[in-house]
Amino acid sequence: MKKPLLIFSLFILFCSFKNTQAQVAKPLPEGAVPIVVTYPNYSIFIPAKINDSVEGHFYFDTGAGNLSFDSTFYANAFSPFSKSSARVGGVGTGGTQTVPRIVDSLDFIFGDHVHRTTNINISNRKIAHGDFYDGMIGHQFFSENKYVMEINYIDEYMILHDDISSIDLSGYTKIEKKKENRGAGLKFYVPVTIQVNDTLTIEEEFLFDTGSGNSVYISMPTAKKYNLSGLSNNKVRAVTNSAGFSGRTTAIYFRANSIIIGGHTLNNIGLAYSEDQSGSMASPHVSGGLLGTRTLHHFDMIIDFGDEPALYLKPNRNFGTPFEDVSVYRGFGYADRSQTLKGWVVRGFFDGTNAHHSGMQAGDKIIFVNGISVLDIPFEEQHDFWKNLEEVELIVLRDDEELKFEFELNPSL
């Protein structure tokens, strides 16, 4: 029997899977726009059309500004547009990268809403997020229109309100958000308390980031400030290629007693701190770090993008559910590239796991698991598929050579 995991992973290592919890379809509220919540990181995707013709799923990222496209999605779906170039950066140690930028006007259409915009960056993001990812929509449309956004994780919808007064706030806790303008960017920060253990408490402002599938991802400067490298807690290092816009990243995963946000306490939480010496997680501008969707999905959520920004939280039926994930048990992360590359591409490993010692490498393409083609394992079913395994035989392709790796999955760390 598998023992409970002591360490749990965050989004930077893993592909997105659709939530497999049984849900009964029911009519959405008036004005609601359907969203897709992916499992195990509870990331939010908005189904949308570009120019009323090309359909895609777009990652909702409050840590980003405008619309962007994945390069494969763009190449397969569009005729060429007029382009310039842009420099982008983010999580990872590879520095900023030059990417193409569309300068023509395009319409991003979801529900009854139309976001007409230019300056749309194009970058290879399926490499990190898998084939479900077609692009990203940031906060710009919502903040420029000063919308109040209601997000329901359970029933998978969002509603854009013109004013907070039109919403029933019964049961919600208001959290003041600090808004910071930095160049062309706009960032939102919320106070979070982390009770690491009986003697160490972290109290910092964390970047509110629906683009992070983490629970809490602590920045490198904050980790140094609180001497997290000296923790005796059971912990494990993970190294991931192509984690963010800036590539390779290293993080330490560990378990904390609790986090407190808006007076709500979540216990026995898996989180991580960055060891990157460059990139966004090494910057003081990220403040304490990132507050991500593996925390936020425990709540019904209202985001006020108005002149006095605020976050409203109300516990939902996810509140108090364990912070569990099969990823450390598996020992490696991958991106599901079944549609475009006919396999699952390995992205990184947890140090000391059987997968790490097996001889597999980042970039290997898994084509069979225990004799089953990965093409026959839909991404909606992959979480439960891994939970039911105790040992694996993987057939992978490396430089067109077929290799076999066999190892037991790790019962605990």
LINHU-V707972 format. One record per pair of residues at least 6 apart in sequence whose ideal C-beta (glycine too) atoms are under 6 Angstrom apart, sorted by the first residue. I is the first residue (numbers start at 0). J is the second residue. If there is no record, write none. Layout:
i->[I;I]
j->[J;J]
This chain:
i->[1;2;2;4;4;5;5;5;5;6;6;6;6;7;7;7;8;8;8;9;9;10;10;10;11;11;12;12;12;12;13;13;14;14;14;14;15;15;15;15;15;16;16;16;16;16;17;17;18;18;19;19;19;27;30;31;31;32;32;32;33;34;34;34;34;35;36;36;38;39;39;40;40;40;41;41;41;42;42;43;43;44;44;45;45;45;46;47;47;47;47;48;48;49;50;50;51;53;55;55;56;56;57;57;58;58;59;59;60;60;60;61;61;61;61;62;62;63;63;63;64;64;65;65;65;66;66;66;66;67;67;67;68;68;69;69;69;69;69;70;70;71;71;72;73;80;80;81;81;82;82;83;83;84;84;85;85;85;86;86;87;87;87;88;88;88;89;89;89;89;90;90;90;90;90;90;91;91;91;91;91;91;91;92;92;92;92;93;93;98;98;98;99;100;100;101;102;104;104;106;106;107;114;124;125;126;127;129;129;130;130;130;141;141;142;142;145;145;146;146;147;147;147;148;148;148;149;149;150;150;151;152;153;160;163;170;171;171;172;172;172;173;173;174;174;174;175;176;176;176;176;176;177;178;178;179;186;187;187;188;188;188;189;189;190;191;191;191;192;192;193;193;193;194;194;194;195;196;201;203;203;204;204;205;205;205;206;206;207;208;208;209;211;211;212;212;213;213;213;214;214;214;214;215;215;216;216;216;217;217;218;218;218;218;219;219;219;219;220;221;221;222;227;232;234;234;235;235;235;235;236;236;237;237;238;238;239;239;239;240;240;240;240;242;245;248;249;250;250;251;252;254;255;255;257;257;258;258;261;268;269;273;275;279;296;297;297;298;298;298;298;299;299;300;301;303;325;325;327;327;328;328;329;329;330;330;330;330;330;330;331;331;331;332;332;333;333;333;333;334;334;335;335;336;337;342;342;342;342;343;343;344;345;345;345;347;348;348;352;353;353;353;357;357;359;363;363;364;364;365;365;365;366;366;367;368;369;369;376;389;390;392;393;394;395]
j->[410;410;411;327;328;233;254;411;412;235;252;327;412;269;322;324;324;326;327;213;271;40;212;213;239;242;237;239;332;347;326;332;129;333;334;335;37;42;128;129;131;37;38;378;381;382;37;379;36;38;379;382;383;156;158;156;158;109;110;157;156;43;45;155;157;44;152;155;382;324;382;212;292;293;292;293;296;212;292;59;209;56;58;57;59;109;56;57;107;108;109;54;108;105;105;106;108;76;72;133;131;133;134;136;132;135;136;209;135;137;210;138;207;208;209;208;210;135;137;210;137;139;116;137;139;107;116;119;136;120;134;135;121;134;124;125;132;133;134;121;123;125;339;133;121;101;103;102;103;99;101;100;102;97;100;98;100;120;95;97;96;98;244;95;244;245;243;244;245;279;242;243;248;278;279;280;242;243;245;246;247;248;278;247;275;277;278;245;246;120;121;122;121;118;120;119;117;115;117;113;115;114;140;132;132;241;241;334;335;336;338;339;148;304;185;304;304;305;159;304;160;163;303;157;159;302;158;301;157;300;299;296;315;166;303;313;311;313;261;262;312;309;311;189;261;310;309;187;189;308;309;310;188;187;308;186;206;207;308;204;206;286;207;310;204;205;260;290;202;259;201;255;258;200;256;257;255;256;225;221;287;286;287;287;288;290;285;289;290;289;291;292;289;291;291;292;289;291;293;268;270;293;294;270;290;271;288;289;272;288;273;280;285;288;273;275;280;281;283;287;288;272;272;253;251;253;252;349;350;412;251;350;250;349;249;347;248;346;347;247;346;347;361;248;278;275;274;271;273;272;271;269;268;270;264;266;265;268;312;322;322;280;281;285;317;317;318;312;313;314;315;313;315;312;311;309;385;386;349;412;408;409;385;408;349;352;353;354;355;409;345;348;354;346;347;343;344;345;346;344;346;343;378;344;374;364;365;366;373;365;373;364;359;361;363;361;354;355;409;406;407;409;404;406;404;395;397;395;396;373;393;395;394;396;394;393;391;392;384;408;407;405;404;403;402]
